[in-house]
Amino acid sequence: MNEEIYDVTIIGGGPAGLFAAFYSGMREMKTKIIEYLPYLGGKVPYFYPEKVIRDIGGIAQATGEEVTDQLVEQAMTFDPEVVLGEQVVDMERMDNGHFQLLSSNGNIHYSKTVILATGFGTLHSVKLDHPEAVYYEEKSLHYTVRKLADYYDQHVLISGGGNSAVDWALELENIAKSVTLIHRRNQFKGLESSVTKLKNSEVNVMTPYEIKALYGTDGQVEKVVLSHLEDETKEQALEIDRLVVNHGFQINLEPITSWGLEMIDGMIAVDSSMQTSVEGVFAIGDIAHYPDKLGLIAGAFNEGPIAANHAKKIADPEDPVQHLFSTNYAGFTDEE
Ligand SMILES: Cc1cc2nc3c(=O)[nH]c(=O)nc-3n(C[C@H](O)[C@H](O)[C@H](O)COP(=O)(O)OP(=O)(O)OC[C@H]3O[C@@H](n4cnc5c(N)ncnc54)[C@H](O)[C@@H]3O)c2cc1C
């Protein structure tokens, strides 16, 4: 077992965790990021990689994917250890004051301090409730649209009745050969303006329908049979190339709520140093609660350095809590 001790371990590799990793590196802390998903970026690549973000200072506009790429590049500046595909399920303080973190796969990590950048917890898309779905997942059945270009000239079926389903139907209408949107109910829950736009669009809207059968080969879905929920004579078959399922998602914060941290409204209470009720454990980003908190990426970019500076003081008590400007830091290797 690897018993290497890190100065700071950041749980969660979303915007908050990534920027905190950059800043911890600049404070010359031995840094580790542990992320449940198989990739970094958190909610941004998960929910809106192709949407345009316009409220980060200094970036007039950039897609979720572009912002994520920059954040990851920046976070890797000081070579933090990155562990992907692991959910941290338990945290315990050991007799020597260090923390022991247990992952769901049994791995144990040791750290002098911990920064929780977990958002509202691990994200799980609600899967298509069909035994054959697993054969098509990731190849032609998707729970989120990662690259619009993959849908170019394709016959796309979207299943779902919320904002995501309606938004993707409208977005893909301009790219795909055809877009069909099905929903179990006759009403959509998307924003009123989007639903109105949908009504005026070329999207083939079918309600109340659900997927009854999937046909295809080697993970490529070719045909679906749709059953009408009120009239079985209206069953229809549809030839498709891609299926997008937007049946919502579940967020699991459960393990963290049992770690003895003070919680307020489902978030972790922090003081002005971003420290939680447990000394040496900090929280930043969406999960951190303090008066007048804004759940913005830009806010998380301030919280990470505050937490890292105070974590540094614990990991290395001789060091002062000091603020560094990157322009004054001499440790970058790419400077002339
Ligand atoms: C559709 C949508 C559009 C948005 N648009 C904007 C916008 O335009 N501008 C803006 O500023 N904000 C926007 N936001 C909000 C923004 O995405 C969040 O504020 C931001 O992602 C928060 O970053 P975070 O790092 O705190 O959390 P997250 O991005 O949620 O990342 C947390 C990460 O922690 C991981 N994790 C959780 N628990 C564990 C665990 N136990 N072990 C290991 N890993 C764990 C998760 O897998 C996740 O990857 C939007 C959000 C949504 C949903």
PDBQT file of the ligand as one rigid body, heavy atoms in Angstrom, charges set to zero:
ROOT
HETATM    1  C1  LIG A 401     -26.173  23.420 -16.836  1.00  0.00    +0.000 C 
HETATM    2  C2  LIG A 401     -25.272  24.274 -15.976  1.00  0.00    +0.000 A 
HETATM    3  C3  LIG A 401     -24.783  25.469 -16.492  1.00  0.00    +0.000 A 
HETATM    4  C4  LIG A 401     -23.949  26.267 -15.711  1.00  0.00    +0.000 A 
HETATM    5  N1  LIG A 401     -23.465  27.459 -16.218  1.00  0.00    +0.000 NA
HETATM    6  C5  LIG A 401     -22.609  28.210 -15.488  1.00  0.00    +0.000 A 
HETATM    7  C6  LIG A 401     -22.072  29.433 -15.988  1.00  0.00    +0.000 A 
HETATM    8  O1  LIG A 401     -22.380  29.852 -17.106  1.00  0.00    +0.000 OA
HETATM    9  N2  LIG A 401     -21.213  30.142 -15.186  1.00  0.00    +0.000 N 
HETATM   10  C7  LIG A 401     -20.852  29.723 -13.930  1.00  0.00    +0.000 A 
HETATM   11  O2  LIG A 401     -20.062  30.402 -13.259  1.00  0.00    +0.000 OA
HETATM   12  N3  LIG A 401     -21.361  28.560 -13.424  1.00  0.00    +0.000 NA
HETATM   13  C8  LIG A 401     -22.213  27.805 -14.166  1.00  0.00    +0.000 A 
HETATM   14  N4  LIG A 401     -22.720  26.651 -13.638  1.00  0.00    +0.000 N 
HETATM   15  C9  LIG A 401     -22.316  26.259 -12.269  1.00  0.00    +0.000 C 
HETATM   16  C10 LIG A 401     -20.893  25.682 -12.283  1.00  0.00    +0.000 C 
HETATM   17  O3  LIG A 401     -20.815  24.592 -13.195  1.00  0.00    +0.000 OA
HETATM   18  C11 LIG A 401     -20.533  25.229 -10.877  1.00  0.00    +0.000 C 
HETATM   19  O4  LIG A 401     -20.609  26.331 -10.018  1.00  0.00    +0.000 OA
HETATM   20  C12 LIG A 401     -19.109  24.637 -10.863  1.00  0.00    +0.000 C 
HETATM   21  O5  LIG A 401     -19.011  23.495 -11.680  1.00  0.00    +0.000 OA
HETATM   22  C13 LIG A 401     -18.744  24.275  -9.430  1.00  0.00    +0.000 C 
HETATM   23  O6  LIG A 401     -17.472  23.719  -9.445  1.00  0.00    +0.000 OA
HETATM   24  P1  LIG A 401     -17.023  22.703  -8.284  1.00  0.00    +0.000 P 
HETATM   25  O7  LIG A 401     -15.615  22.343  -8.626  1.00  0.00    +0.000 OA
HETATM   26  O8  LIG A 401     -17.351  23.278  -6.969  1.00  0.00    +0.000 OA
HETATM   27  O9  LIG A 401     -17.999  21.439  -8.441  1.00  0.00    +0.000 OA
HETATM   28  P2  LIG A 401     -18.230  20.433  -9.645  1.00  0.00    +0.000 P 
HETATM   29  O10 LIG A 401     -18.046  21.066 -10.961  1.00  0.00    +0.000 OA
HETATM   30  O11 LIG A 401     -19.545  19.803  -9.344  1.00  0.00    +0.000 OA
HETATM   31  O12 LIG A 401     -17.077  19.331  -9.472  1.00  0.00    +0.000 OA
HETATM   32  C14 LIG A 401     -17.073  18.509  -8.326  1.00  0.00    +0.000 C 
HETATM   33  C15 LIG A 401     -16.356  17.220  -8.675  1.00  0.00    +0.000 C 
HETATM   34  O13 LIG A 401     -16.175  16.461  -7.474  1.00  0.00    +0.000 OA
HETATM   35  C16 LIG A 401     -16.319  15.092  -7.760  1.00  0.00    +0.000 C 
HETATM   36  N5  LIG A 401     -16.660  14.393  -6.511  1.00  0.00    +0.000 N 
HETATM   37  C17 LIG A 401     -17.747  14.594  -5.732  1.00  0.00    +0.000 A 
HETATM   38  N6  LIG A 401     -17.705  13.796  -4.639  1.00  0.00    +0.000 NA
HETATM   39  C18 LIG A 401     -16.552  13.078  -4.756  1.00  0.00    +0.000 A 
HETATM   40  C19 LIG A 401     -15.960  12.072  -3.944  1.00  0.00    +0.000 A 
HETATM   41  N7  LIG A 401     -16.527  11.671  -2.786  1.00  0.00    +0.000 N 
HETATM   42  N8  LIG A 401     -14.791  11.507  -4.366  1.00  0.00    +0.000 NA
HETATM   43  C20 LIG A 401     -14.200  11.918  -5.527  1.00  0.00    +0.000 A 
HETATM   44  N9  LIG A 401     -14.722  12.873  -6.336  1.00  0.00    +0.000 NA
HETATM   45  C21 LIG A 401     -15.884  13.449  -5.950  1.00  0.00    +0.000 A 
HETATM   46  C22 LIG A 401     -17.452  15.062  -8.784  1.00  0.00    +0.000 C 
HETATM   47  O14 LIG A 401     -17.385  13.877  -9.558  1.00  0.00    +0.000 OA
HETATM   48  C23 LIG A 401     -17.183  16.324  -9.614  1.00  0.00    +0.000 C 
HETATM   49  O15 LIG A 401     -16.418  16.032 -10.769  1.00  0.00    +0.000 OA
HETATM   50  C24 LIG A 401     -23.577  25.839 -14.394  1.00  0.00    +0.000 A 
HETATM   51  C25 LIG A 401     -24.056  24.622 -13.894  1.00  0.00    +0.000 A 
HETATM   52  C26 LIG A 401     -24.893  23.849 -14.670  1.00  0.00    +0.000 A 
HETATM   53  C27 LIG A 401     -25.387  22.543 -14.098  1.00  0.00    +0.000 C 
ENDROOT
TORSDOF 0
